[in-house]
Amino acid sequence: MEKQHVCPWWLGYTFILPIRKYQHDPQKILAPHIKPGMKVMDYGTAMGYFSIPLAQMVGERGMVYCIDIQEKMLKHLKKRAIKYNVQNNVTTILVGKNYNPIELSNQLDFVLLFAVVHEVPDKDKLFREIYSMLKPGCKVLFAEPKGHVKPDDFENSLQIAQKSGFKRMDEKPMKKGLNVFLLK
Ligand SMILES: C[S@@+](CC[C@H](N)C(=O)[O-])C[C@H]1O[C@@H](n2cnc3c(N)ncnc32)[C@H](O)[C@@H]1O
């Protein structure tokens, strides 16, 4: 059975360490799928390890919606967005405050779910909401940390995603680990 707990906010500093690039290079992982002008969502953004490069990739005409359940994560992300001069194309959204999936219905070109689904208790609701916000024909990159999440639990989450309407793609976002693309 999967353990659920939200990672403490201070751990967010470790997710943005430059050394992480050797394992998760945002350019390699995301750039082939992101085009200027896109509207993308980084769900479970923390301090924006992926959100800042995403904002650079979508450029001035695009937008990155950065969702988290912890205000302290988003506060630090906002500071980083200013530092990297992408504050105008980053929108921070706090779950339980200004998160309203209906407002983004059929608006998103891409969604990143990186190391977050195992922390969300109602996965059914999460995948249904993500499905409703994506444009038809667009995809989700869904990845979980190996070791922390068991393959069976990852498969269970995939089943839930498929129940919400997603199709699992053959193409893999990364060679190693628990990760898939889901297509609307
Ligand atoms: C392990 S961190 C991963 C952060 C980021 N995706 C990365 O790869 O660097 C998980 C993040 O998801 C957030 N989170 C947990 N439950 C959430 C929920 N129900 N809705 C939105 N964010 C959530 C946590 O606050 C934390 O910032």
The ligand as a Gaussian input file, in Angstrom:
#p B3LYP/6-31G(d) Opt

LIG

0 1
 C        8.432000      15.657000      -4.265000
 S        7.926000      17.301000      -4.647000
 C        8.282000      17.360000      -6.386000
 C        8.437000      18.751000      -6.874000
 C        8.686000      18.955000      -8.370000
 N        7.669000      18.385000      -9.212000
 C       10.055000      18.455000      -8.785000
 O       10.154000      17.418000      -9.440000
 O       11.016000      19.132000      -8.425000
 C        6.167000      17.194000      -4.627000
 C        5.464000      18.554000      -4.602000
 O        4.076000      18.329000      -4.759000
 C        3.346000      19.137000      -3.862000
 N        2.042000      18.517000      -3.580000
 C        1.763000      17.486000      -2.756000
 N        0.450000      17.217000      -2.761000
 C       -0.120000      18.086000      -3.622000
 C       -1.464000      18.316000      -4.059000
 N       -2.485000      17.590000      -3.600000
 N       -1.687000      19.293000      -4.952000
 C       -0.645000      20.052000      -5.416000
 N        0.634000      19.894000      -5.031000
 C        0.895000      18.930000      -4.142000
 C        4.263000      19.235000      -2.647000
 O        3.950000      20.352000      -1.863000
 C        5.646000      19.318000      -3.304000
 O        6.000000      20.637000      -3.569000

